[in-house]
Amino acid sequence: MTHRFHDGRTDQGFPEAGHRPDEGFSAGPELDKKGRTPAQRRKRRWKIARRCAYAFVGIFIVLPAIAFVITYFSVDVPSPQSVAQGQNQAVTYLYADGSPMGKDVPPGGNRQILTADQIPDVVKHAVIATEDSTFETNSGFDLTGLLRAGFNQLTGGTGGGSTISQQYVKKATDNDAPTLTRKWTELAKSFKMNQTYEKQDIITAYLNIIYFGRGAYGIGAASQAFFHKDVGQLDYSQAALLAGLIQQPGRSENTKVATGRWNTALNRMLENHYLTPQQRQSARFPTPIPLSESKDDSSAPYRFISEQVKAELAQQGITEDKYYSGGYTVQTTVDKKAQDTATKAATDALKNQSDDRLLNALVAVDPKTGGVLAYYGGPGIVEVNGQQQAARDWASTPQNPGSSMKPFDLTAFLKMGDGINETFDGSNNRVFDGRTVRNAGPSSSCPGPCTVAEAMKRSVNTVFYDMVLNRTKQGPVKQAAEEAGVRTKEDGGQSEISTKDNNISLGGGDTRITPMDMASAYATFAANGVQRDRHFVLKVTNSQNEVAYQAAESPGKTAFADSDADLSKQIAGNVTSALKPVIGFSKLQCPSGHECAGKTGTQQHTKRSGEPSWAANANAQTWMVGYTPSVSVAAWVGADGDQALHGKGNSPIYGSTIAGPMWQKFIKGYLTGTPGEKFDQVPLIGAATPPASGVADSPGTGDQPTGTNTPDPDQPGDGGAVEPTEPTDSDGTGPPSGSPHSPKPPKHTPTGDSTPPEEEPDGG
């Protein structure tokens, strides 16, 4: 007989009627799939948590601590003396042939390492407040600052977390690579530094090696470079400026930046109770001494060349704060003969001129390499109110190019498939959209249909204004200039090319190009339509004679026709064909055996209220830009801003009167004795045969010069003027030709009224 345990349920498992399930039955704990009770499960979870915690502590605390201890005992903190030895090394400059050009010696080249007692508290406080407000209490690194820096990096913000100790280590090791290894080692060294040295010693070490700008490493050198004072003589305002510049030493000469950093330093000094509110309120910006007085330049290379070299090296990773630390030797592209010839041609051009406002610049570029052969931007030092100060580099200052812009008009025209034998109406005083466009005079006009080639030779403004306004439009002209090598501000350069109106066609209005860019752009024509980037540096070696940078030989790129090198060469060759006759027409000569092509350019002065009537015919900017197959040269003569200039005998200046002879003197001096070169011949674009125009050259202005080489100001061979419908709507060009003859203007812009000068105006 089988017995079954009766639990009050039916055979099917349902409770019997009248029997409650909980009567006489006690349910056990709920088990999971693995048969574990809740208590067992809780115990299991805590066990896992403890193991994770142990692992976390081991991985993120114990192991890093062990690694940190190992790193701590394996690293050394460089002394300020050892760091300073590497910072104060002169930079040697060489010409392209390896001959010496000069040495750029840092202002603190003979500096001494200062002791804590030699640096006043006001300087230390300024730097601590500005750079590391927790310096007195941190252990070499600031955890809050590190977390803030990490957050900023993750969120795209700015601001770092480095302490003064970390900055010292970074500068001492010359290692700022964005790697975890570098940061780890830096933290260990910073901590060790704070365990080894007193805070006064650390801030002193830091101030002895940090870079302040002007080539000055260390507070002693900076005090001399900026104020010609011993560091002990600095007041709190001067100390604040130097402290502020630590973050942006490369912009120390930018007054806006320097003032902003000075204010930041003063505000932080106030927040840290190093200044009283009264001192902060009464603070005045401490104007540094002129840059030219900050160091001895007697053996230095030409200042504007070294500035261009520094800018170029900064783009290659040798920034200003590293410039004096490598014992570098810089071999430049500059040719000694070319540089000497350029300097003499430019200085001679302004000798015996009666207008002392005249300035000039000359740049020569090798079309075959893009290397700068000669660079003259004016004197490096000028005297203002009895004080010497650094001068402006006029070779890198944008100016209205005037008619030297017309080759870019032609380039855009050729790219459309139209050629130099196409014809336009070259007559004077043509009206376009309500504006009257004038030519410079009878020799700069065509009485009827005028070919583009003839218009280029005569610089017929009405033709090129018409060409751009109605055929090419302004955008393609700008594109052609940029393709040739003009570096506009949009591309990190200095030049500006405006397409907002048709002034671009005659190089006026808001179109301004540097002489350096003009030389580079015309070099592309000389190189058969191959554009090569302009550069000053061939090679840089360090103190161990290791190559730190070397410019790669550039095959260049096709400028005007994408990848069609033959078409780009044809376009450039057609431009050259149009520019060759300009040389003789402007009464300039090319060295024997060489072919030259080029274009003069003149921008008229904009007459201002209160100026005499003759000022309307005066010119403000003049150019001669030309080339052979082996050198492209831009010569500029003008003034600081739009001024009514005059040449010898108080006559107006033109592209062919001062700039032209300066260009000619350089090109003859540089190329005389070298093998002759001719331009490559290319097929004409468009019509092959020019129509008969019936235009004859004015006497003495043919393709070959006659008589002396002195240009005739009555035949400037260049021009450009646009007369607005309203007299007050000036576009930067001048009055119509044919003004009555009158006495010539005096030496400087006079007061009172007088009549226009004898020569006809030469605008645009």
C-alpha positions in Angstrom: 0.0 0.0 0.0 1.4 3.3 -1.0 1.3 6.3 1.5 1.4 9.9 0.3 2.2 13.0 2.3 -1.1 15.0 2.4 -0.6 18.8 2.3 -4.1 19.9 1.9 -4.0 19.8 -1.9 -5.8 17.7 -4.4 -4.0 15.4 -6.6 -3.9 18.1 -9.2 -2.1 20.4 -6.8 -4.9 22.7 -6.0 -5.9 23.5 -2.4 -8.8 21.5 -1.0 -12.0 23.3 -0.3 -12.0 24.9 3.1 -8.2 24.5 3.5 -6.0 27.7 3.7 -2.6 27.5 2.0 -0.7 28.9 4.9 -2.2 26.7 7.4 0.3 24.2 8.6 2.9 25.3 5.9 6.1 27.4 6.2 7.6 28.7 2.9 11.5 28.7 2.7 13.6 31.7 1.4 13.4 32.5 -2.3 16.3 31.0 -4.2 17.8 32.2 -7.4 18.6 30.0 -10.4 21.8 28.8 -8.7 20.0 28.0 -5.5 21.4 31.0 -3.5 19.5 32.8 -0.8 19.2 36.6 -0.7 21.7 36.7 2.1 24.1 34.7 0.0 23.5 37.0 -2.9 24.3 40.1 -0.8 27.4 38.5 0.5 28.4 37.8 -3.1 27.9 41.3 -4.2 30.0 42.8 -1.4 32.7 40.3 -2.2 32.8 41.5 -5.8 32.8 45.1 -4.7 35.6 44.6 -2.3 37.7 42.9 -5.0 36.9 45.8 -7.4 38.0 48.2 -4.8 41.2 46.3 -4.1 41.8 46.2 -7.9 41.1 49.9 -8.2 43.4 50.8 -5.3 46.1 48.5 -6.7 45.8 49.8 -10.3 45.2 53.5 -9.6 46.9 54.1 -6.3 49.4 51.4 -5.3 51.0 50.8 -8.7 51.1 54.5 -9.6 52.5 55.3 -6.1 55.2 52.6 -6.6 55.9 53.9 -10.2 56.0 57.5 -8.9 58.5 56.6 -6.2 60.7 54.8 -8.8 60.4 57.8 -11.1 61.1 60.2 -8.2 64.4 58.6 -7.4 65.4 58.2 -11.1 65.0 61.8 -12.2 67.0 64.9 -11.6 66.0 68.5 -11.8 68.3 70.5 -14.1 69.9 73.5 -12.4 69.3 77.1 -13.7 73.0 77.3 -14.6 72.8 74.3 -16.9 69.6 75.5 -18.5 71.0 79.0 -19.1 74.0 77.7 -20.9 71.7 76.3 -23.6 69.5 79.3 -23.8 72.0 82.1 -24.5 73.4 81.0 -27.8 73.8 83.4 -30.7 72.2 82.4 -34.1 74.6 82.5 -37.0 73.3 83.7 -40.4 74.9 82.7 -43.7 74.3 83.8 -47.3 73.2 81.2 -49.8 76.9 80.5 -50.7 77.8 79.8 -47.1 79.6 83.1 -46.5 78.8 84.8 -43.2 76.0 87.3 -43.0 76.1 88.1 -39.2 75.2 86.9 -35.8 71.9 87.5 -33.9 73.0 87.7 -30.3 70.3 87.5 -27.6 69.9 90.6 -25.4 70.8 88.5 -22.3 73.8 86.9 -23.9 76.1 88.1 -21.1 73.6 87.7 -18.3 74.3 86.2 -14.9 72.2 83.9 -12.8 70.6 86.0 -10.1 70.3 84.9 -6.5 67.0 85.1 -4.5 68.3 88.3 -2.7 68.9 90.0 -6.1 65.3 89.6 -7.2 62.9 91.9 -5.4 59.7 90.6 -3.8 57.6 92.8 -6.1 58.8 90.8 -9.1 58.3 87.4 -7.4 54.8 88.4 -6.3 53.8 89.6 -9.7 54.9 86.3 -11.3 53.4 84.1 -8.5 50.0 85.9 -8.8 50.0 85.7 -12.5 51.3 82.2 -13.1 50.6 80.1 -10.0 48.6 81.6 -7.1 48.9 78.4 -5.1 52.7 78.4 -5.4 53.3 79.0 -1.7 51.2 75.9 -0.6 51.3 73.4 -3.5 53.7 70.4 -3.6 54.8 71.0 -7.2 51.5 70.4 -8.8 48.0 71.7 -8.2 45.4 68.9 -8.2 42.5 71.4 -8.7 44.4 72.9 -11.6 45.1 69.5 -13.2 41.4 68.6 -13.0 40.4 72.0 -14.4 42.9 71.6 -17.3 41.6 68.1 -18.0 38.0 69.3 -18.0 38.9 72.2 -20.3 40.6 69.8 -22.8 37.5 67.5 -22.8 35.1 70.4 -23.3 37.2 72.4 -25.7 38.0 75.1 -23.2 41.3 76.9 -22.6 43.6 77.1 -19.6 46.2 74.8 -18.3 47.0 73.5 -14.9 50.8 73.9 -14.7 52.4 75.2 -11.6 55.6 77.3 -11.6 57.5 74.2 -10.7 56.1 72.3 -13.7 56.8 75.2 -16.0 60.4 75.3 -14.8 60.8 71.6 -15.5 59.2 71.9 -18.9 61.5 74.8 -19.9 64.5 73.2 -18.3 64.0 69.9 -20.3 62.8 71.7 -23.4 60.1 69.1 -23.7 56.5 70.1 -24.1 55.2 67.0 -26.0 51.5 66.3 -25.3 52.2 62.8 -24.0 51.3 61.1 -20.7 54.9 60.0 -20.3 56.2 63.6 -20.4 53.5 64.8 -18.0 54.2 61.9 -15.6 57.9 62.7 -15.5 57.2 66.4 -15.2 55.0 65.8 -12.1 57.7 63.6 -10.5 60.4 66.2 -11.1 58.1 69.1 -9.9 57.4 67.2 -6.7 61.0 66.3 -6.2 62.0 69.9 -6.7 59.6 71.0 -4.0 60.9 68.4 -1.6 64.5 69.4 -2.3 64.4 73.2 -2.5 62.9 76.1 -0.6 60.1 78.0 -2.3 62.4 81.1 -2.6 64.9 79.0 -4.5 62.3 77.6 -6.8 60.8 80.9 -7.8 64.3 82.3 -8.3 65.3 79.3 -10.5 62.1 79.8 -12.6 62.8 83.6 -13.0 66.3 82.9 -14.1 65.3 80.8 -17.2 61.8 81.7 -18.3 61.4 83.5 -21.6 59.9 87.1 -21.6 60.2 88.1 -25.3 62.7 90.3 -27.2 65.1 87.3 -27.1 65.4 87.8 -23.3 65.7 84.7 -21.1 65.6 85.3 -17.4 64.3 88.3 -15.4 67.7 90.0 -15.5 67.9 90.0 -19.3 64.2 91.0 -19.6 64.6 93.9 -17.2 67.4 95.3 -19.4 65.7 94.4 -22.7 62.4 96.1 -21.8 63.5 98.9 -19.5 67.3 99.3 -19.4 67.1 98.7 -15.7 68.6 96.3 -13.2 65.9 94.0 -11.9 66.2 95.6 -8.4 65.0 98.9 -9.9 61.7 97.5 -11.3 58.5 98.9 -9.8 55.3 97.0 -9.4 53.9 98.2 -12.8 57.0 97.2 -14.7 57.0 93.9 -12.8 53.4 93.3 -13.8 54.1 93.8 -17.5 57.0 91.3 -17.5 55.0 88.8 -15.5 52.1 89.1 -17.9 54.3 88.6 -21.0 55.4 85.1 -19.8 52.2 83.7 -21.4 52.6 85.5 -24.7 56.3 86.5 -25.1 56.1 86.4 -28.9 53.6 89.2 -28.9 55.6 91.5 -26.6 55.6 94.3 -29.3 51.8 94.2 -29.8 50.7 97.0 -27.6 47.1 95.7 -27.3 48.3 92.3 -26.2 50.9 93.7 -23.8 48.4 96.0 -22.2 45.9 93.2 -21.8 48.5 91.0 -20.1 49.7 93.9 -17.9 46.1 94.4 -16.7 45.7 90.7 -16.0 48.8 90.6 -13.9 47.8 93.7 -11.9 44.3 92.3 -11.2 45.7 89.0 -10.0 48.2 90.8 -7.8 45.3 92.7 -6.3 43.3 89.4 -5.8 46.3 87.9 -4.0 46.8 91.0 -1.8 50.1 91.9 -3.3 48.7 95.3 -4.2 46.4 97.7 -2.5 43.3 99.0 -4.3 44.9 102.4 -4.4 48.0 101.0 -6.2 45.9 99.2 -8.7 43.9 102.3 -9.5 46.9 104.5 -9.9 48.9 102.1 -12.1 50.0 103.4 -15.4 51.2 101.2 -18.3 55.1 101.2 -18.3 56.0 101.8 -22.0 59.1 99.7 -22.8 62.2 101.2 -24.4 62.2 101.0 -28.3 62.9 97.6 -29.6 65.9 99.0 -31.5 67.6 99.9 -28.2 67.0 96.5 -26.5 70.2 95.0 -27.8 73.4 95.6 -29.8 72.7 95.0 -33.5 76.2 96.1 -34.7 77.1 92.6 -35.9 73.6 91.3 -36.6 72.2 90.5 -40.1 69.9 93.0 -41.8 67.0 93.2 -39.3 64.1 92.7 -41.8 65.8 89.5 -43.2 66.2 88.1 -39.7 62.5 88.9 -38.9 61.4 87.1 -42.0 63.6 84.1 -41.1 62.2 83.9 -37.6 58.7 83.9 -38.8 59.5 81.2 -41.3 61.3 79.0 -38.7 58.4 79.4 -36.3 56.2 77.7 -38.9 58.7 74.9 -38.9 58.6 74.4 -35.1 61.6 76.5 -34.1 59.5 79.1 -32.3 60.8 82.3 -30.8 61.4 80.8 -27.3 63.6 78.1 -28.9 65.4 80.4 -31.3 68.4 81.2 -29.1 68.5 77.8 -27.4 69.9 75.5 -30.1 73.1 77.2 -31.2 71.6 77.4 -34.7 73.2 78.3 -37.9 70.8 79.5 -40.6 71.8 79.3 -44.2 69.5 81.6 -46.1 68.5 81.9 -49.8 69.8 85.5 -49.9 72.6 86.1 -52.5 75.3 88.4 -51.1 75.8 90.2 -54.5 72.1 90.6 -54.9 71.6 92.0 -51.4 74.5 94.4 -51.6 73.2 95.6 -55.0 69.6 96.0 -53.7 70.7 98.0 -50.7 72.8 100.3 -52.8 70.1 100.8 -55.5 67.5 101.5 -52.9 69.6 104.0 -50.9 70.9 105.7 -54.0 67.3 106.1 -55.3 66.4 108.5 -52.5 69.6 110.4 -52.3 69.2 114.1 -53.2 65.4 113.9 -53.3 63.8 117.0 -52.1 60.8 115.2 -50.5 62.0 113.6 -47.3 58.7 111.7 -46.9 59.8 109.3 -49.7 60.2 105.7 -48.7 61.2 102.6 -50.8 61.6 98.9 -50.8 63.1 96.3 -53.2 62.6 92.5 -53.2 64.2 90.0 -55.6 63.0 86.4 -55.9 64.4 83.4 -57.8 61.7 82.1 -60.1 63.3 78.7 -60.4 63.3 78.0 -56.6 61.1 80.6 -54.9 64.0 81.6 -52.8 64.4 85.3 -51.8 67.6 86.6 -53.4 67.5 90.1 -52.0 65.3 91.9 -49.5 65.4 95.6 -48.6 62.5 97.1 -46.6 64.1 100.4 -45.8 66.5 101.3 -42.9 66.1 99.1 -39.9 66.4 101.9 -37.4 64.9 105.4 -37.8 65.1 108.5 -35.6 61.9 110.0 -34.4 62.0 113.2 -32.3 65.6 112.6 -31.5 65.0 109.0 -30.4 66.0 105.9 -32.3 63.3 103.3 -32.8 62.7 100.2 -34.9 61.5 101.1 -38.4 58.6 99.5 -40.3 59.4 96.9 -43.0 58.0 98.5 -46.1 58.7 95.4 -48.2 56.0 93.6 -46.3 53.6 96.5 -46.0 50.6 96.4 -48.4 50.3 99.3 -50.9 48.0 100.1 -53.8 49.8 98.4 -56.8 48.3 100.7 -59.4 48.8 99.6 -63.0 51.2 96.8 -61.9 47.9 95.0 -61.2 47.1 94.9 -64.9 49.1 91.6 -65.6 46.6 89.8 -63.3 43.7 91.4 -65.3 45.3 90.0 -68.4 45.9 86.6 -66.8 42.2 86.3 -66.0 41.4 87.4 -69.6 43.7 84.7 -71.1 42.2 82.0 -68.9 38.9 82.7 -70.7 40.6 81.9 -74.0 40.8 85.5 -75.2 44.2 86.8 -76.3 46.5 89.8 -76.4 45.4 90.7 -80.0 41.7 91.2 -78.9 40.7 94.8 -79.3 39.0 97.3 -77.0 38.2 101.0 -77.2 41.3 102.7 -75.8 40.1 106.2 -76.0 40.2 108.6 -73.1 37.4 109.7 -70.8 35.2 106.7 -71.2 32.1 106.4 -69.0 31.3 103.1 -67.2 28.2 102.9 -64.9 28.3 106.7 -64.4 32.0 106.9 -63.8 34.5 108.5 -66.1 37.7 106.6 -66.5 40.7 108.5 -67.8 44.1 107.6 -69.2 47.3 109.2 -68.1 47.8 111.3 -71.2 48.1 111.2 -75.0 50.8 108.5 -75.0 48.6 106.3 -72.7 45.5 106.3 -75.0 44.5 104.8 -78.3 42.5 106.9 -80.7 40.5 103.9 -81.9 40.5 100.1 -81.4 43.4 99.1 -79.3 44.8 95.6 -78.9 45.3 94.3 -75.4 49.1 94.1 -76.1 49.2 97.7 -77.1 47.0 98.7 -74.2 49.5 96.9 -71.8 52.5 98.7 -73.3 50.8 102.1 -73.0 49.0 101.2 -69.8 45.6 102.2 -71.2 43.3 102.4 -68.2 40.1 102.4 -70.2 40.9 99.1 -71.8 41.6 97.2 -68.6 38.7 98.8 -66.7 36.5 97.7 -69.5 38.1 94.2 -69.6 37.5 93.5 -66.0 34.1 95.2 -65.6 32.5 93.6 -68.7 34.5 90.5 -69.5 36.5 88.8 -66.8 34.7 90.3 -63.7 36.6 91.0 -60.5 36.7 87.5 -58.9 38.9 85.9 -61.5 41.4 88.8 -61.3 41.8 88.1 -57.6 42.1 84.4 -58.3 44.8 85.0 -60.9 46.8 87.1 -58.4 46.5 84.5 -55.7 47.4 81.7 -58.1 50.5 83.7 -59.1 51.6 83.9 -55.4 50.0 86.9 -53.8 49.3 85.9 -50.1 46.2 87.6 -48.9 45.0 87.9 -45.3 42.5 85.1 -45.9 45.5 82.8 -46.5 47.7 84.1 -43.6 49.5 86.8 -45.7 49.5 90.6 -45.5 48.0 91.6 -48.9 44.4 92.5 -49.6 42.5 92.2 -52.9 39.1 93.7 -53.0 36.4 92.5 -55.4 33.7 94.8 -54.1 34.2 97.2 -57.0 36.1 97.6 -60.2 39.0 99.5 -58.6 40.8 96.1 -58.6 41.3 96.4 -62.4 43.6 99.5 -61.9 45.1 98.4 -58.6 43.3 101.0 -56.5 40.6 101.2 -53.8 40.9 98.5 -51.2 43.4 96.4 -53.2 46.8 96.5 -51.5 49.7 94.2 -52.1 53.1 94.0 -50.5 56.3 94.4 -52.6 57.3 90.9 -51.4 54.1 89.4 -52.9 54.5 91.3 -56.2 58.0 90.0 -56.7 56.8 86.4 -55.9 53.7 86.7 -58.2 55.7 88.1 -61.2 58.2 85.3 -60.6 55.4 82.8 -61.6 55.2 84.5 -65.0 59.0 84.3 -65.3 58.8 80.5 -64.4 56.5 79.7 -67.2 53.4 79.5 -65.1 54.9 77.4 -62.3 54.3 78.9 -58.8 56.8 78.2 -56.1 56.4 79.3 -52.5 58.6 82.2 -51.4 61.1 81.3 -48.7 64.2 82.7 -47.0 65.7 79.6 -45.4 67.7 76.8 -47.1 68.9 74.9 -44.0 69.2 75.1 -40.2 71.8 73.2 -38.2 72.1 73.1 -34.4 75.2 73.3 -32.2 76.0 69.6 -32.9 75.9 70.3 -36.6 72.7 68.2 -36.9 70.1 69.4 -39.5 67.2 70.9 -37.6 65.3 72.0 -40.7 66.0 71.8 -44.4 63.8 73.3 -47.1 62.7 70.7 -49.6 63.4 71.5 -53.3 60.0 72.4 -54.7 59.0 71.4 -58.2 56.3 74.0 -58.0 52.7 73.7 -58.9 50.8 74.6 -62.0 49.5 78.1 -61.4 46.9 79.0 -64.0 45.3 75.9 -65.4 44.9 73.3 -62.7 47.0 70.3 -63.8 47.5 71.5 -67.4 51.1 72.6 -67.2 51.3 73.4 -70.9 48.3 75.7 -70.8 49.6 77.4 -67.7 52.9 78.0 -69.5 51.1 79.4 -72.5 49.2 81.8 -70.3 52.3 83.0 -68.5 54.2 83.3 -71.8 51.4 85.4 -73.3 51.6 87.7 -70.3 55.3 88.0 -70.8 54.8 88.8 -74.5 52.6 91.7 -73.5 55.0 92.9 -70.8 58.2 92.9 -72.8 57.6 96.1 -74.8 56.7 98.0 -71.5 60.5 98.1 -70.6 61.4 100.2 -73.6 58.2 102.2 -73.6 59.0 103.2 -70.0 62.6 104.2 -71.1 64.2 101.4 -69.0 66.9 99.0 -70.2 67.6 95.4 -69.6 71.2 94.1 -69.3 72.9 93.1 -72.5 72.0 89.6 -73.6 69.0 89.3 -71.3 65.3 89.7 -72.0 63.1 91.6 -69.5 59.4 92.0 -69.0 57.6 94.1 -66.5 55.0 96.8 -65.6 55.1 100.1 -63.9 52.4 101.2 -61.5 51.2 104.5 -60.0 48.5 105.3 -57.6 47.3 108.9 -57.4 46.9 110.8 -54.2 43.4 111.4 -53.0 43.0 115.1 -52.5 41.7 116.0 -49.1 39.9 119.0 -47.9 42.2 121.9 -47.2 44.9 120.7 -49.6 45.9 123.0 -52.6 44.5 122.2 -56.0 47.8 120.8 -57.3 47.5 117.9 -54.8 44.8 116.4 -57.0 47.5 115.6 -59.6 50.1 114.3 -57.1 50.9 110.6 -56.7 51.2 108.5 -53.5 52.5 105.1 -54.6 54.7 104.1 -57.5 56.1 100.7 -58.7 58.2 99.0 -61.2 57.9 95.2 -61.1 59.8 93.2 -63.7 61.6 90.0 -64.4 64.0 88.0 -66.5 64.0 84.1 -66.6 66.3 84.1 -63.5 65.1 86.9 -61.3 61.9 88.7 -60.5 62.2 92.2 -58.9 59.6 94.5 -57.3 60.6 98.1 -56.6 58.3 100.4 -54.7 58.5 104.1 -53.9 55.9 105.8 -51.8 55.2 107.2 -48.4 53.6 106.2 -45.1 50.0 106.5 -46.1 48.3 108.5 -48.9 50.4 111.6 -49.3 51.0 114.0 -52.2 54.6 113.2 -53.1 57.0 114.9 -55.5 60.4 114.1 -56.9 63.3 116.3 -58.0 62.3 119.7 -59.1 59.0 119.3 -57.3 57.6 117.2 -60.1 55.1 114.4 -59.5 56.6 110.9 -59.1 55.7 108.1 -61.5 56.4 104.4 -61.7 59.1 105.2 -64.3 60.8 108.1 -62.5 62.2 106.7 -59.3 61.0 103.1 -58.9 61.9 102.3 -62.5 65.5 103.5 -62.3 65.9 101.7 -59.0 64.7 98.5 -60.5 67.0 99.0 -63.5 70.1 99.7 -61.3 69.5 96.5 -59.4 68.8 94.3 -62.4 71.8 95.5 -64.2 74.1 95.3 -61.2 73.0 91.8 -60.4 72.9 90.3 -63.9 75.9 92.0 -65.6 78.5 89.4 -66.4 76.0 86.5 -66.2 75.0 84.4 -69.2 72.2 85.9 -71.2 68.7 84.4 -71.0 65.7 84.6 -73.3 62.1 83.8 -72.5 60.6 80.6 -73.9 58.4 81.1 -77.0 54.8 80.0 -76.7 51.8 80.0 -79.0 49.5 83.0 -78.8 46.1 82.5 -77.3 43.2 83.8 -79.4 43.8 85.7 -82.6 47.3 85.3 -83.9 47.5 88.5 -86.0 46.7 91.9 -84.5 44.5 94.2 -86.5 46.0 97.4 -87.7 45.5 100.0 -85.0 47.2 103.0 -86.6 48.7 103.9 -83.2 52.3 105.1 -83.3 54.6 105.4 -80.3 55.2 108.9 -79.1 58.7 110.2 -79.9 61.3 108.6 -77.7 59.0 106.0 -76.2 59.5 103.0 -78.5 60.4 99.5 -77.6 64.1 100.5 -77.4 65.1 103.5 -75.3 66.7 106.5 -77.0 69.1 109.0 -75.6 69.9 108.8 -71.9 68.4 106.3 -69.4 66.7 109.1 -67.4 62.9 108.6 -67.7 60.9 111.5 -69.1 58.2 112.4 -66.5 56.1 113.8 -69.3 55.8 110.3 -70.7 55.2 108.2 -67.6 54.0 105.2 -69.5 51.6 104.3 -66.8 48.3 105.6 -65.4 44.9 105.2 -64.1 42.1 107.5 -63.0 38.4 107.1 -62.4 36.3 110.1 -61.9 33.1 109.5 -59.9 29.9 111.2 -60.8 29.8 113.0 -57.5 33.0 115.0 -56.7 32.9 113.8 -53.0 32.7 110.1 -54.0 36.5 109.6 -54.2 37.7 106.2 -55.1 41.4 106.9 -54.5 42.2 108.1 -58.0 42.8 111.6 -59.4 41.5 114.2 -61.7 41.2 114.1 -65.5 44.2 114.6 -67.8 44.7 117.8 -69.6 44.9 120.0 -66.5 46.3 123.5 -67.2 50.0 123.9 -66.8 51.1 125.8 -63.6 53.9 126.3 -61.2 55.2 123.2 -59.4 54.4 122.4 -55.8 56.9 123.2 -53.0 58.9 120.6 -51.1 56.2 119.6 -48.6 52.5 119.6 -48.8 51.8 123.3 -48.7 49.0 125.3 -47.3 47.1 127.8 -49.3 46.1 127.4 -52.9 48.2 126.9 -56.1 47.6 125.5 -59.5 48.5 122.0 -60.7 52.0 121.1 -61.7 53.2 120.9 -65.3 53.2 117.1 -65.7 50.0 115.3 -66.5 48.7 113.0 -63.8 49.5 109.3 -63.7 47.0 107.6 -61.6 45.7 104.1 -60.9 
